[in-house]
């Protein structure tokens, strides 16, 4: 039988570990890191519950991930496929060890540096997602968080119920969808843009490619389009209960019979035509204005 002194001596290491862990979390959530060797264009899949996610492209063929967890009752499930050698797929998932965690206690902030040609899929219901400098396809889904994508050259698909979505300086096809959030497209060089929101507004500010198709739709929000006076496009702008205000010279064409449904509509050609600019709102106003070289992006749809 152990003496009282021996029992105390054996309990000291365990007590010390608990005390150190509690002290570490009391000083603030610690940061953990992992690095994965990958091919030049891996698929990255991230599933989070709550927190901010930052993904940046770099020229190295590996993924470096930093995690900041709000509670010691959270762990990150990381899977590299294949498990040896250069992975072609990395999957990261937030795992709550205590199902009662909620709100800020369930937060994990991710910061990922990934190969520039990575394709990325992110599900992050609550928190900001920011992606910069990637050439692969991007797919992002949120509930209440904002989504920002910059300098992307692959296909961009972003959806959020209540969060705003902004895509800037990107050249791949763009698909944006929100229920209550605002959509912003700043300096795009994409030839295909489809953006739809119900109660939010839409801002498009930038050039218009000659053969591009831009479809912007909102139910009750306003649509603001600013493009260079030299741009050429065919304009199809319609609003049932809102105004259509165009400050560019548009040569009007006879309305299609379906236009009788719309309270206000402008159908015509600016300069030489070519691109298709289709703008639709039910209750909101539509504004098309010239963009000056020194103008800054519009902040409020």
N, C-alpha and C positions, 0 to 999 in steps of 0.2 A: 504494500500500500504506500502511495506517495505521501511524503510528509507535507505539512502546510507550506513549508519553505519551498519545496520542489514544485508544488502546484502553482505557487505565485511566480516562480522563476519561469515555468513553461508558459504561463499566460502573458508574460510581458511582451514577447515578439508579436503575438497576434494583436494585443492591445495597441502596440506601437504602430502596426500597419494601419489599423482602423483610424488611429489618431492622425497619422500622416495623410491618409486619403481625405479625411474630413477637412484637415487644414488646407490641402491643395485645392479642394472645391470651394472652401471659404474664401480663398484668395482670388477666385474667379475660375470660370470654366477652362480647363486645360486644352491645349491644342495637340491633336494627334496627326501623324503624317504617314502616308504610304506611297510607294513608288512601284509602278508596273512597267515592265519592258513590253513594247507593242510593235506592231507593224506600222508603216507610215500612215495608213488610213484606217484606224480601228473604229469600231462601233462602241460608243460610250452610252450606257443606260444608267440613269440615276433616278431613284424613287425616294422622295423625302416626304415628310409630313408637315413640317413647319420650319421656316428659317430662310436665310438668304443663300443663293447659289450664284457663284461667279465662275465662268468658264472662259479661259483665254487660250488662244492658239499660240504655239511656239514651234521652232524648227527641229526639235528633238523627237526621237522615236521612242518616247515613253510618256506615261501619264504620272503626274505627281499630284497627289490629293492631300489637302489639309482639311481637317474636321475640327470644329469647335462645338462640343456637346453641352447642353445646359444642365444635364443631370448625369450622375454616374450610373443611372439605371437605363442608359441608352448605349447601344453598341452599333457599329457599322458592319453589315454583312457585305464583304467584298469578294467578288468572284472574278477570276481571270481565266479566260478560255482561249486556247488550252492552258492548263495549269503550269506548264513548263515551256520555256522558250518565249518567243515573241507572241504576245496575245493578239488576236484579231478582234476580241470583244472583252470589255470590262463592264461589270455590273456592280453598282453600289446601291445599297438599300438601308434606310434607317430602320432599326429594330428596337422597339421599346421592350425592355425587360420587365417593366411594370405597366400593365395595361391601364392603370388609373392615371398615368401621366397625361396632362393636357395643357393647352395654352403655352405660355413661355417655357414651362418645365419640359416640354417635348421638343424644343427647338434644336436643330443642328444646322450650323452654317458650313457650307462647302465652298472651298476654293480649289478649282482644278486647272492645271496647266496640261494641255493635251496637244498632240500633233496637229498641225494646221489643217490637214486634210481629213480630220476626224469627222464622223457623222455622230450627232448627239441627240439623244432622246431624254427629255426631262419631264417628270411629273412632280410638281411642287405646289400643293394646294394653297399654302399661306406663306408669303414671303416673296421678296424680289428675286427675279432671275435675270442675270446679265451675261450675255454671250458676245465675245469680241474676237474677230480675226480668224474665222474658220471657213474652210472651203468645202466641207462636206454638207450633207443634208441635215437640217435642224428641225426638230419637232418638240414643241414646248407646250405644256398644259398646266393651267393654274385655275384656282377658284377665285380667290380674292387678291392675289398678288399681281404686281406689275411685271411686265416683261420688256426687256431692252435687248435689241440685237443690233450690232454694228459691224461693218466691214465683212459681211458674209457674202460668199460667192456661190453657195449651193442653194438648194431649195429651202425656203423658210416657211414653216407652218406653225402658227402660234395661236393658242386659244385661251381665253380667260373669261370667267363669268362677270366678275366685278372689277377686275384690274385693268389699268391702261396698258396699251401695247405700243411700243415705238420701235421702228426699224429705220436705221440710217445707213447711208453709203453702202448699200448692198445691191448685188447684181443678179442674184438668182431669182427664180420665180418666187413670188411672195403670196401667201394666203393667211389672212388675219381674220379672227372672229372673236366677238365679245358680245355680251348681253348689255351690261351697263357701263363698260369702260370706253374710254376715248382711244382712237387709233391715230397714230402719227407716222407718216412716211416722209422722211427727210432725205433729200439728195439721193434718191434711188437711181440706179442704172439698170433696172430690171425691165424686161420686155413683157412681163405678165404679172399683174397685181390684181388680186381680188381681196377686198376688205369689206367686212360687214359687221355692223353693230346695231343694237335695237335702240337704246336710249342715249348712247354716247355720240360724240361728234367725231368727224374725220378731218384730218389735215393732210394735204399732199403739197409738198413744196420741193420743187426741183424741175429738172429737164424732162422732156417727153421724147422717147425714142421713136424714130420714124415708123416702125412696124409694130409698136407696142399695143397692148390692150390693157386698159386700166378700168376696173369695175369697182366703184365705191358706192355702198348702199347703207342707209341708216333709216330707221323708222321715225324717230322724233328729234334726232340731233341735227346740227348743221354740218354742211360739207364746205370746207374752205380749200380751194385749189389755187396755188400760185406757181406760175411757170414763166419762162422767159418769153418776151414778145415774139421772138423768132421761132418759137415752137410751132409745129404743124400737126394738126389733129382734126378728126371729125368729132364734134361735140354732140352728145345726146344727154341733156340735163332735164330732169323732170321732178316736180314736187306737187303734191296734191293740195296741201294747205299752206305751203310756204312759198317764199319768193325765189326766183332765179335771177341773180344779178351777175352780169358778165361785163367786165371792163376791157375785154379784148374784142377786136373786130371779127365778128362771126358772120359769114355769109349764110343767111338762113335758107333752109330748104323747106319745101312743103311738108307739113306734119303727116306722119303715118296715122291712119284711122284710129289706132289705139291711143293716140295722144288726147283724144276727147275726154278721157278719164282724168287727165291731169289738169289741175287748176292753172299751173304755170309750167311751160316747157320751152326749151330752146334746142333746136335741131339744126345743125349747120356745120360749116367748115371754117377753120381758122388757118390762114395761110394756104398751104398746099394739101392739107388733109394728111392722109396716111395712117397715123395712129388713131386708135379708138379710145375716147374718153367718155365713159358712161357713168353718169352720176344720178342717183335716185334717192329721194327722201319723201316720206309721207307727210310729216308735219314740220320738218325743219326747213331752213333756208339753204340755198346753194349759192356760193360766191366763187366766181372765177376771175382772177385778177392777174396783172402782169407782175412778175418777180423782178425786182431790181438786183443788180449784181452785188450790192452791199447790204441787201436785206437779210435779216436773221430769221431763223425758223419761227413760225407762229407757235405761241405757247398755249393758246386756248382755242379749242375747236369751236 
